[in-house]
Amino acid sequence: MIRTLLGLIVIVLAGYTIITENYEIQPYIQVLLGALMLVIGFSELKKGGKTRKWYGIISIAVSIFLFYVSIQTFLMN
């Protein structure tokens, strides 16, 4: 449920950004994308299995990177 909702919000905001060429909301999109990747990572870890565990770890690492980039973007503005 949360995964679908976050994915839908990210897609709608990214589409809005592309259509209007207004890039001021891009850091917020990155935060939401980081949250989405974090949820995906935890759900993959919960499912278990060797391959799914690695997908979960990679997803969590990507979410940490996205949070770092979005924080840097907020601080630069």
N, C-alpha and C positions, 0 to 999 in steps of 0.2 A: 504494500500500500504506500509506504513512505517512498520507496524506490521509484514507483510509478509517478507519484506526485512530484517528486524532485526532478525526475527526468522531463516531465511535461513542462514544468516551470522553466527549466533551463532551455528547452527547445523553443518555447514561446518568446522568452526574453532575447535569445540569440537571434531568432527570426526578426523580432522588432528592431534589434540593433542593426542587422544587415539591411533591412528595408529603409529605415530612417537615417542610416549612417550617423547615428548618435551614439558615440562610444563612451559616454559618461557612466553608463551602468555596467560596463565591462567588469570592474572589480567585484560587483555584486554577483554577476554571473559566475565568476571564478570561485567565489565563496560557496555558492550553491552547487557548483560542479564538484568542488572538494567534498562537500557534505554527501553528495550522491556517490562519489567514489568510496567514501568511508563506509557508507551503508552497504554498498556492494561488497567491499572487502570483508566486513563482518559477517555478511550472509554467506559468503564463500567459505570462510573459516568455519562457520557453524555447520555447513553441509558435510565437511570432512573430506577425506581422500587426499592423496599426495598431490595430485595436480590441482585440485580445488584450493588446497592450502596455499600453494605458491601463487595462484591467482589472487587469493585474498591478501597475501602479504604485499604483492605488487600493487594492488589497488589501494591499500592503506598507505604505501609509500608515495604513490602518485597524489593521494589526497593531502598528505603532509606537504608535498611540494606545491600543490595548488594553494593551500592556505598560506604558505610562505610568500608566494608570488603576489597573492591578493593583498596581504598585509603590506608588502613593499609598495604596491601600487597605491594603497590608501595613504601611506606615509609620504609618498612623492607628491601627492596633490595637495 
